[in-house]
């Protein structure tokens, strides 16, 4: 069981977190994520970068039987990667 000291410590006010009240979802294939590999709309958009967001999430799907190394690197830069099925 937690000690009284541990419970008291958990209840103490903490310093406020920086104002971050948005999540960015980049809905495209990883080649479009910033910096894009081709001409497309920037994601995350200008002004909504990784430093200010609660999370930057990649949402993607495309048919393939493997990922190229660059796509793996881009997926690993996201907080999460969402896929429509467990088979993606």
N, C-alpha and C positions, 0 to 999 in steps of 0.2 A: 504494500500500500504506500502511496506517496506520503512523504513527510509533510508536516505543517509548513516548514520552511519552503519546500518545493511548491506547494500550492500557493503560498503567499507570493513567491517570486513570479509565478505564472500570472497572477492577477495584477501585478504592478503595471502602470501605464508604460507603454513603449513609445519611442520616438515615432512620429508619423512617417509613413513611406512617401516617396516622391509621388506627385500626382500622375498617375498612370491609369487611365480609365478606358482603355480601348484594347481590343484584340484585332490583329490583322490576319485575315485568312486569304492566302494567295491560291486562287482556284485556277490552276493551269498545270501544265507539265513542268517538271523541274528546270528545263532549259530556259523557261521564261522568268524564273525567279531572279531577283537582283543579285549580281549584274546579269542582265539577260544575254543569251547567246545570239540573239537575233533581234530585229526591230519589233518591239511590242510595248505595251503599257507597263510601266515599272511596278513591281510588287516586291516588297512593300512600297507603297507610294511615297513620293517626296513628302517629308514632314511627319511620316508615320513609321519611322525606322525602328530597328530592333531595340535601340536604347530606350525609347519612350513607351513602347507597348508592353502590356502585361505579358503578351505572347505573340509570336509570329508563327502561324501554322500554315503548312503546305497541304492543300487538298488536291489530289491528283488521281488520274486514272488513264491508262493507255495500255494497249495490248502488246505484251512482250514476254519473252521467256527469261530475260536477264536485264540487269541495269548496267549501263556503262559507268565507269568510275566517276565521271563528272556528275552524273545524276546522284550517285551515292553521296558525294561530297555536299551537293546542294541540299539533299534531304537531311543530312546530318547537321546542317546549319539551322534548321527549323526547330522550334520547341517541340512540335508534334508534327506528324504527317498523317493525314486522314485519307483512308482509302474506302471505296464503296463496298468492298468485300474482302474476305480473308484470302482470296485468290489473286489479288492484285500485286 
